[in-house]
Amino acid sequence: MKTLLLIRHAKSSWKNPSLSDLQRPLKKRGIDNARDMAGRLQELDVNIEKVLCSPANRATETLEVMTGVLTGWQGKSEILTELYSFDYDEMMLVLRKLDDRWLSVAVVGHNPAVTDLVNFLALENLRNIPTCGVGLLRLDIDHWREMGAGCGRLDHYDFPNSDSCQSAAS
């Protein structure tokens, strides 16, 4: 059994049109949402062993804010250029190469890849995971390379400004 926490980066700013897509920072609302969502994740008490992140500024800032709140995330992150992708197949290629010693991994990435990957792995039909939304999947696999359609169960889904999170009954 593997655990995969997928996090869509927080709300970014379009204020400065001269910045490239990779350079766009978080808005104040994005920073606040990342802090709030990290607090909610802390309450879940999920032991994340490795954190992977897109190199986009909005993703790394999301990770930085969340790491400041989440106990045990410090020193576990790795920035991967391959995760600057909007395609879930490309995200899967990265994840299938993970070292099997890691039982639980978090990924901070982009849409539509995050939503599409949750839908693919758990055979869900989520329309759109909002910015800073999270999906916690339990994968019925022994090796990351075995990831495929329907191998997972969406155990927890939450996003900023939701009245209540959605957790699957065990």
C-alpha positions as CSV (number, residue, x, y, z in Angstrom):
1,M,0.0,0.0,0.0
2,K,1.3,3.4,-1.0
3,T,0.0,6.9,-0.1
4,L,0.0,9.8,-2.6
5,L,-0.9,13.3,-1.6
6,L,-1.6,15.5,-4.6
7,I,-1.6,19.3,-4.0
8,R,-2.4,21.9,-6.6
9,H,-0.4,25.1,-6.0
10,A,-2.1,28.0,-4.3
11,K,-3.6,31.0,-6.1
12,S,-1.0,32.9,-8.1
13,S,-0.7,36.5,-9.1
14,W,-1.1,37.8,-12.6
15,K,-0.3,41.3,-11.5
16,N,3.0,41.6,-13.3
17,P,2.6,40.7,-17.0
18,S,6.3,40.8,-17.7
19,L,6.9,37.7,-15.6
20,S,7.0,34.3,-17.3
21,D,4.6,31.5,-16.2
22,L,7.4,29.9,-14.2
23,Q,8.1,33.2,-12.3
24,R,4.6,34.0,-11.2
25,P,4.4,34.3,-7.4
26,L,1.5,33.6,-5.0
27,K,-1.1,36.2,-4.2
28,K,-1.7,37.1,-0.6
29,R,-4.8,34.9,-0.7
30,G,-2.7,32.1,-2.0
31,I,-0.3,32.4,0.9
32,D,-3.2,32.4,3.4
33,N,-4.8,29.4,1.7
34,A,-1.6,27.4,1.7
35,R,-1.2,28.1,5.4
36,D,-4.8,27.1,6.1
37,M,-4.6,23.9,4.0
38,A,-1.3,22.9,5.7
39,G,-3.1,23.2,9.1
40,R,-5.9,21.0,7.8
41,L,-3.4,18.4,6.5
42,Q,-1.6,18.5,9.9
43,E,-4.8,17.4,11.5
44,L,-4.9,14.4,9.2
45,D,-1.7,13.1,10.7
46,V,-0.3,11.7,7.5
47,N,3.4,10.8,7.6
48,I,4.8,12.1,4.3
49,E,8.3,10.7,3.6
50,K,9.1,12.6,0.4
51,V,7.8,15.8,-1.2
52,L,8.2,16.5,-4.9
53,C,7.5,19.9,-6.4
54,S,7.3,21.7,-9.7
55,P,10.0,24.4,-10.2
56,A,7.4,27.0,-10.9
57,N,7.6,29.8,-8.3
58,R,3.9,29.5,-7.4
59,A,4.5,25.8,-6.6
60,T,7.7,26.3,-4.6
61,E,6.1,29.1,-2.6
62,T,3.1,26.9,-1.8
63,L,5.5,24.2,-0.6
64,E,7.5,26.7,1.4
65,V,4.4,28.0,3.2
66,M,3.1,24.6,3.9
67,T,6.4,23.3,5.1
68,G,6.5,26.1,7.6
69,V,3.3,24.6,9.2
70,L,3.6,20.9,8.6
71,T,5.6,19.1,11.2
72,G,8.0,16.7,9.6
73,W,8.1,18.1,6.1
74,Q,11.3,20.0,6.5
75,G,14.2,18.6,4.5
76,K,12.1,16.1,2.5
77,S,11.4,18.1,-0.6
78,E,12.9,17.9,-4.1
79,I,12.2,20.2,-7.0
80,L,11.8,18.4,-10.3
81,T,11.7,20.2,-13.6
82,E,9.6,17.3,-15.0
83,L,6.8,18.3,-12.7
84,Y,6.3,21.6,-14.5
85,S,3.7,19.9,-16.5
86,F,0.0,20.1,-17.0
87,D,-0.3,16.5,-18.3
88,Y,-1.0,13.7,-15.8
89,D,0.9,11.2,-18.0
90,E,4.1,13.2,-17.5
91,M,3.5,13.3,-13.7
92,M,2.9,9.5,-13.8
93,L,6.3,9.0,-15.5
94,V,8.0,10.7,-12.5
95,L,6.0,8.9,-9.9
96,R,6.5,5.4,-11.5
97,K,10.2,5.9,-11.1
98,L,10.1,6.6,-7.3
99,D,12.1,4.5,-4.9
100,D,9.9,1.9,-3.3
101,R,11.3,2.6,0.1
102,W,9.0,5.7,0.2
103,L,5.5,4.6,1.3
104,S,4.1,8.1,1.3
105,V,4.8,10.9,-1.2
106,A,3.3,14.4,-1.7
107,V,3.4,16.2,-5.0
108,V,2.9,20.0,-5.5
109,G,1.9,20.5,-9.1
110,H,-0.4,22.1,-11.6
111,N,-3.8,21.6,-13.2
112,P,-5.2,19.9,-15.1
113,A,-2.6,17.3,-14.3
114,V,-3.5,17.1,-10.5
115,T,-7.2,16.7,-11.1
116,D,-6.7,14.3,-14.0
117,L,-4.3,12.1,-12.0
118,V,-6.7,11.9,-9.0
119,N,-9.5,11.0,-11.5
120,F,-7.4,8.4,-13.3
121,L,-5.9,6.7,-10.2
122,A,-9.2,6.6,-8.2
123,L,-11.7,6.4,-11.1
124,E,-13.3,9.6,-9.7
125,N,-15.0,12.3,-11.7
126,L,-13.9,15.5,-10.1
127,R,-14.4,18.4,-12.4
128,N,-11.6,20.6,-11.1
129,I,-9.5,20.6,-8.0
130,P,-9.3,24.3,-7.0
131,T,-6.0,26.1,-6.3
132,C,-4.5,24.7,-3.1
133,G,-6.8,21.8,-3.2
134,V,-5.6,18.4,-2.0
135,G,-6.4,14.8,-2.8
136,L,-5.1,12.1,-0.5
137,L,-5.0,8.7,-2.3
138,R,-4.4,5.3,-0.9
139,L,-2.9,3.2,-3.7
140,D,-3.3,-0.6,-3.6
141,I,0.2,-1.2,-5.0
142,D,3.5,-2.5,-3.6
143,H,5.7,-0.7,-6.2
144,W,5.3,2.8,-7.6
145,R,5.8,1.4,-11.1
146,E,2.5,-0.4,-10.7
147,M,0.5,2.8,-10.7
148,G,-2.4,2.7,-13.1
149,A,-6.1,3.4,-13.6
150,G,-8.2,2.5,-10.6
151,C,-5.3,1.4,-8.3
152,G,-6.3,4.0,-5.7
153,R,-9.0,5.2,-3.5
154,L,-9.6,8.9,-2.8
155,D,-9.4,8.9,1.0
156,H,-9.5,12.7,1.5
157,Y,-10.4,15.7,-0.6
158,D,-10.3,19.3,0.6
159,F,-9.8,22.8,-0.8
160,P,-9.8,26.4,0.6
161,N,-13.1,27.8,1.4
162,S,-14.9,24.4,1.5
163,D,-17.4,24.1,4.3
164,S,-16.2,20.7,5.1
165,C,-13.7,18.3,3.7
166,Q,-14.7,15.1,2.0
167,S,-13.3,12.0,3.5
168,A,-14.2,8.5,2.4
169,A,-15.5,6.2,5.1
170,S,-13.0,3.5,6.0
